[in-house]
Amino acid sequence: MATKYIDLQFLMNSTKNDTEQVKEFIQDVLELNAESIGSLSSAYENNNFAEMKATAHMLKSSADIFESAVYKQNLVNLEGKCKDGNKEEIGKALSELHTIATAWEQELREELEKLS
């Protein structure tokens, strides 16, 4: 069985099961996440670990809304590595995050399709 990265229950409860609102939210989060993951890579190339830390911190709210402990833990890990400032370790954490983020985004797209 594939890992489940998200749970829509919190969001569905928060919107009183308004699927249109949930779909819009998922679309917005997918766009924001893609931009943010791209900016993490850019910041990494520029050794801007403070920006990476801030971006990872911001993304944790999306992980919380979708009750994604795996995604959030990867973001927390990246934040910690950025604080330490070891580029090699940050690169490893970023690579792991890319893998999880890709799976997370795919699952969001699948949930969006189910709601349509």
C-alpha positions as CSV (number, residue, x, y, z in Angstrom):
1,M,0.0,0.0,0.0
2,A,1.3,3.5,-0.9
3,T,2.0,6.0,1.8
4,K,-0.8,8.4,2.4
5,Y,0.6,11.9,2.8
6,I,-2.5,13.9,3.3
7,D,-5.9,13.8,5.1
8,L,-8.6,16.2,4.0
9,Q,-10.7,15.7,7.2
10,F,-9.5,18.9,8.9
11,L,-10.1,21.0,5.8
12,M,-13.5,19.5,5.1
13,N,-14.6,20.1,8.6
14,S,-13.2,23.7,8.5
15,T,-15.2,24.4,5.3
16,K,-18.4,22.5,6.5
17,N,-17.8,20.1,3.6
18,D,-17.8,22.8,1.0
19,T,-16.0,20.9,-1.8
20,E,-15.7,23.9,-4.1
21,Q,-13.9,25.8,-1.4
22,V,-11.7,22.8,-0.7
23,K,-10.9,22.4,-4.4
24,E,-9.9,26.1,-4.6
25,F,-7.7,25.8,-1.6
26,I,-6.0,22.7,-2.9
27,Q,-5.3,24.5,-6.2
28,D,-3.9,27.5,-4.4
29,V,-1.7,25.3,-2.2
30,L,-0.4,23.3,-5.2
31,E,0.6,26.6,-6.9
32,L,2.2,28.0,-3.7
33,N,4.0,24.8,-3.0
34,A,5.5,24.5,-6.5
35,E,6.8,28.1,-6.3
36,S,8.1,27.6,-2.8
37,I,10.0,24.4,-3.7
38,G,11.5,26.2,-6.6
39,S,12.6,29.1,-4.4
40,L,14.2,26.6,-2.0
41,S,16.4,25.2,-4.8
42,S,17.3,28.7,-5.9
43,A,18.1,29.8,-2.4
44,Y,20.2,26.7,-1.9
45,E,22.3,27.5,-5.0
46,N,22.8,31.0,-3.6
47,N,23.8,29.7,-0.2
48,N,20.8,31.7,1.2
49,F,20.0,29.3,4.1
50,A,18.1,32.0,6.0
51,E,15.6,32.2,3.1
52,M,15.4,28.4,2.9
53,K,14.7,28.2,6.6
54,A,11.9,30.9,6.3
55,T,10.4,29.1,3.3
56,A,10.4,25.7,5.0
57,H,8.8,27.3,8.0
58,M,6.0,28.9,5.9
59,L,5.3,25.6,4.1
60,K,4.7,23.8,7.5
61,S,1.2,25.4,7.7
62,S,0.2,23.6,4.5
63,A,1.4,20.4,5.9
64,D,-0.6,21.0,9.1
65,I,-3.8,21.8,7.2
66,F,-3.5,18.6,5.3
67,E,-2.4,16.7,8.4
68,S,0.8,15.5,6.7
69,A,3.2,14.5,9.4
70,V,5.7,13.1,6.9
71,Y,5.9,16.3,4.9
72,K,6.0,18.5,8.0
73,Q,8.8,16.4,9.5
74,N,10.9,16.9,6.3
75,L,10.3,20.6,6.5
76,V,11.3,20.7,10.1
77,N,14.4,18.7,9.2
78,L,15.3,21.1,6.5
79,E,14.8,24.1,8.8
80,G,17.1,22.5,11.3
81,K,19.8,21.8,8.7
82,C,19.5,25.4,7.5
83,K,20.0,26.7,11.0
84,D,23.2,24.5,11.3
85,G,24.5,25.9,7.9
86,N,26.2,22.7,6.6
87,K,25.6,22.9,2.9
88,E,26.1,19.2,2.3
89,E,23.5,18.3,4.9
90,I,21.2,21.0,3.7
91,G,21.5,19.5,0.2
92,K,20.6,16.0,1.5
93,A,17.6,17.4,3.4
94,L,16.5,19.4,0.3
95,S,16.7,16.3,-1.9
96,E,14.6,14.3,0.6
97,L,12.1,17.1,0.7
98,H,11.8,17.2,-3.1
99,T,11.0,13.5,-3.1
100,I,8.3,13.9,-0.4
101,A,6.9,17.1,-1.9
102,T,6.5,15.4,-5.3
103,A,4.5,12.6,-3.7
104,W,2.5,15.0,-1.6
105,E,1.6,17.1,-4.6
106,Q,0.6,14.1,-6.5
107,E,-1.7,13.0,-3.8
108,L,-3.2,16.4,-3.6
109,R,-3.9,16.3,-7.3
110,E,-5.6,12.9,-6.9
111,E,-7.8,14.2,-4.1
112,L,-8.6,17.3,-6.2
113,E,-9.7,14.9,-9.0
114,K,-11.9,12.9,-6.7
115,L,-13.6,16.1,-5.6
116,S,-14.3,17.2,-9.2
